[in-house]
Structures are given as structure tokens and as C-alpha cells.
């Protein structure tokens, strides 16, 4: 899942399929993460899913139309790098939360 949400624009590892998938799946993954973290009610969750799904379609189609199969994009490279950086931070956040939850469970188990 991590590889499918972080775009890689290096020439050595370039794949248009993975790039389009990451542009499409990252907004949906963020909506899922948001709705798991915050209990905001069903209407708000539906709005979040709808807006992320719409942005997912827009990002996926844009990535498909503006990239080539044989080389990474030359235009808007900063946006690709910022998207990858942002999704990397999101993954660090997820892993850090899981580690803290694991440590809290161990501390709770040891204090019994």
C-alpha cells in the first residue's frame, strides 16, 4: 500500500502504472485515515469520501494524460516531489502511532 500511495519519479524506477495508481489512491487513503482517526459523524464521513474520490479521479486522469510510459514527467516535477514528501510524512505518522500504541499496550500489560 505504501508503494501505491507514494509517487516515484526517478528515471531508474519509473512506472507510469504506479504513478497513476499513487495519484489515484493517495486521496482515498487519506480519506480512510481521516475517517478512522476522527469520529465526525456519518454525513461528514460521506462528504470526506466523496471529495476524496472526486479528487482521486481528477488526479488519476491528470497523471495519466500528462505522463509517458518511457520517462518520468519533466513538467510539474516539484508537485510530484511534494506529493511524495507529504505521503511519506503520512506513512511516518501511521507507523509512529502504531509504535506508540504497541508501547502503551506493553506498559499496560506490565503494570497489571
SVG drawing of the C-alpha trace seen along z (x, -y; Angstrom):
<svg xmlns="http://www.w3.org/2000/svg" viewBox="-25 -22 43 30">
<polyline fill="none" stroke="black" stroke-width="0.4" points="0.0,0.0 2.9,-2.4 4.3,-2.0 0.9,-2.6 0.4,-5.9 3.9,-7.5 4.8,-8.5 8.3,-7.6 9.7,-9.9 13.2,-8.5 14.2,-7.5 15.6,-4.2 12.3,-3.2 9.8,-5.0 6.5,-3.3 3.5,-5.1 1.1,-2.5 2.4,-3.0 2.4,-6.8 -1.2,-6.8 -2.1,-4.4 -0.4,-6.6 -2.1,-9.8 -5.4,-8.0 -5.1,-6.0 -3.4,-8.6 -6.6,-10.8 -8.7,-7.7 -6.1,-6.5 -6.1,-9.9 -9.9,-9.9 -9.8,-6.4 -7.2,-7.5 -9.1,-10.7 -12.4,-8.8 -10.6,-6.2 -8.9,-8.8 -11.8,-11.2 -15.3,-10.2 -17.1,-13.1 -20.4,-11.6 -21.7,-9.7 -22.6,-12.9 -19.1,-14.3 -17.5,-11.0 -19.6,-10.7 -18.5,-14.2 -14.9,-13.4 -15.2,-10.2 -17.0,-12.0 -14.5,-14.9 -11.5,-12.5 -13.0,-10.2 -13.6,-13.2 -10.0,-14.4 -8.7,-10.9 -10.4,-10.7 -9.1,-14.1 -5.5,-13.4 -5.5,-9.9 -6.8,-11.2 -4.4,-14.2 -1.5,-11.9 -2.4,-9.5 -2.8,-12.3 0.4,-14.2 2.9,-11.3 4.6,-9.0 5.3,-5.3 9.1,-5.6 10.2,-8.6 9.2,-10.4 7.4,-13.8 9.6,-16.8 6.9,-19.4 5.5,-19.8 8.3,-17.8 8.1,-19.9 4.4,-18.9 5.3,-15.2 8.1,-15.6 5.8,-17.4 3.2,-14.8 5.7,-12.1 7.1,-14.0 3.6,-14.6 2.6,-10.9 5.9,-9.9 5.1,-12.0 1.6,-10.4 3.2,-7.0 5.7,-8.1 2.7,-9.3 0.9,-6.0 3.9,-3.9 4.7,-6.2 1.1,-5.9 1.2,-2.1 4.5,-2.0 3.1,-4.3 0.0,-2.1 2.2,1.0 4.4,-0.6 1.3,-1.7 -0.1,1.9 3.2,3.3 3.3,0.7 -0.3,1.5 0.4,5.3 3.5,4.9 1.6,2.7 -1.0,5.4"/>
</svg>
